[in-house]
Amino acid sequence: MDIGKLLQYGLANHIQILELYPEEWLQASWSGEPGDFAEESHALLAQVCDEMHATATVTDETWARVRERYDDAQIVEIVFMVGYYHLVSYVARMFELAPEPWAATPPAR
């Protein structure tokens, strides 16, 4: 799955805030591939997003890695945020919402 495309509306509209992050992080966010993230924690979150999008759950292996890294409150927040952005992407696509005029566009691949 391509998280960059799934979240294109939200990511494009929030890129000004995201510019606080290193360029590598922004590029990996656009690509959506877990392996593109330099930090293991960011790659794990991308993996969670991919699995939740595809199956509405995560594998036992991914769940074990999440449990090792995050406490219960953080896990609840992760699940809610993935679900929230999934909903936003559905709404944006269903109603063909265009990014704001000032929104960023993803880099060409």
C-alpha positions in Angstrom: 0.0 0.0 0.0 1.1 3.5 -0.7 0.5 5.6 2.5 1.6 8.7 0.6 -1.4 8.2 -1.8 -3.7 7.1 0.9 -3.0 10.2 3.0 -2.2 12.5 0.1 -4.9 15.0 1.0 -3.9 15.2 4.7 -0.2 15.1 4.1 -0.3 17.7 1.3 -2.4 20.1 3.5 -0.1 19.6 6.5 3.3 19.7 4.8 4.1 23.1 6.1 4.0 21.7 9.6 5.9 18.6 8.5 8.7 20.8 7.2 10.0 20.8 10.7 11.1 17.2 10.1 14.2 16.2 8.2 14.0 15.9 4.4 14.5 12.1 4.6 11.5 11.7 6.8 9.3 13.7 4.4 10.4 11.7 1.4 9.7 8.4 3.2 6.3 9.8 4.3 5.4 10.5 0.7 6.6 7.1 -0.5 4.8 5.2 2.3 7.3 2.3 2.3 8.3 1.2 5.8 11.8 0.4 4.6 12.3 4.1 3.5 12.3 5.4 7.0 15.7 5.7 8.7 14.3 5.4 12.2 13.0 2.0 13.2 10.2 3.5 15.2 8.9 5.4 12.1 9.2 2.2 9.9 7.2 0.3 12.5 4.4 2.9 12.4 4.4 2.7 8.6 4.1 -1.1 8.9 1.2 -0.7 11.3 -0.5 1.6 8.9 0.0 -0.7 6.0 -1.3 -3.8 7.9 -4.3 -2.0 9.4 -5.3 -0.6 6.0 -5.0 -4.0 4.3 -6.6 -6.2 7.0 -8.0 -3.9 9.8 -5.5 -5.6 12.1 -1.8 -6.3 12.4 0.2 -9.6 12.4 1.3 -11.2 15.6 4.9 -10.2 14.8 4.0 -6.6 14.3 1.9 -6.6 17.4 4.8 -7.9 19.4 7.1 -5.2 18.1 4.5 -2.5 18.9 4.0 -3.9 22.5 7.8 -3.8 23.0 8.1 -0.2 22.0 4.9 1.6 23.1 2.8 1.7 26.3 -1.0 1.0 26.3 -2.0 4.7 26.0 0.4 5.2 23.0 -1.0 2.0 21.3 -4.6 3.3 21.7 -3.5 6.6 20.2 -1.8 4.9 17.2 -4.8 2.8 16.4 -7.1 5.8 16.7 -4.9 8.0 14.5 -4.5 5.3 11.8 -8.3 4.9 11.8 -8.9 8.6 11.7 -6.6 9.2 8.8 -8.1 6.2 7.0 -11.5 7.9 7.4 -10.2 11.2 6.2 -8.7 9.6 3.1 -12.0 7.9 2.3 -13.9 11.2 2.7 -11.3 13.1 0.6 -11.4 10.5 -2.2 -15.2 9.9 -2.1 -16.0 13.6 -2.4 -12.9 14.3 -4.6 -11.6 17.0 -2.3 -8.8 19.0 -3.9 -5.9 20.0 -1.7 -5.9 23.6 -0.5 -4.3 26.0 -3.1 -1.2 26.3 -0.8 -0.9 22.5 -0.3 2.3 20.7 -1.3 2.3 18.1 -4.1 4.2 14.8 -3.7 7.5 14.5 -5.5 7.7 12.6 -8.8 8.9 9.1 -8.4 
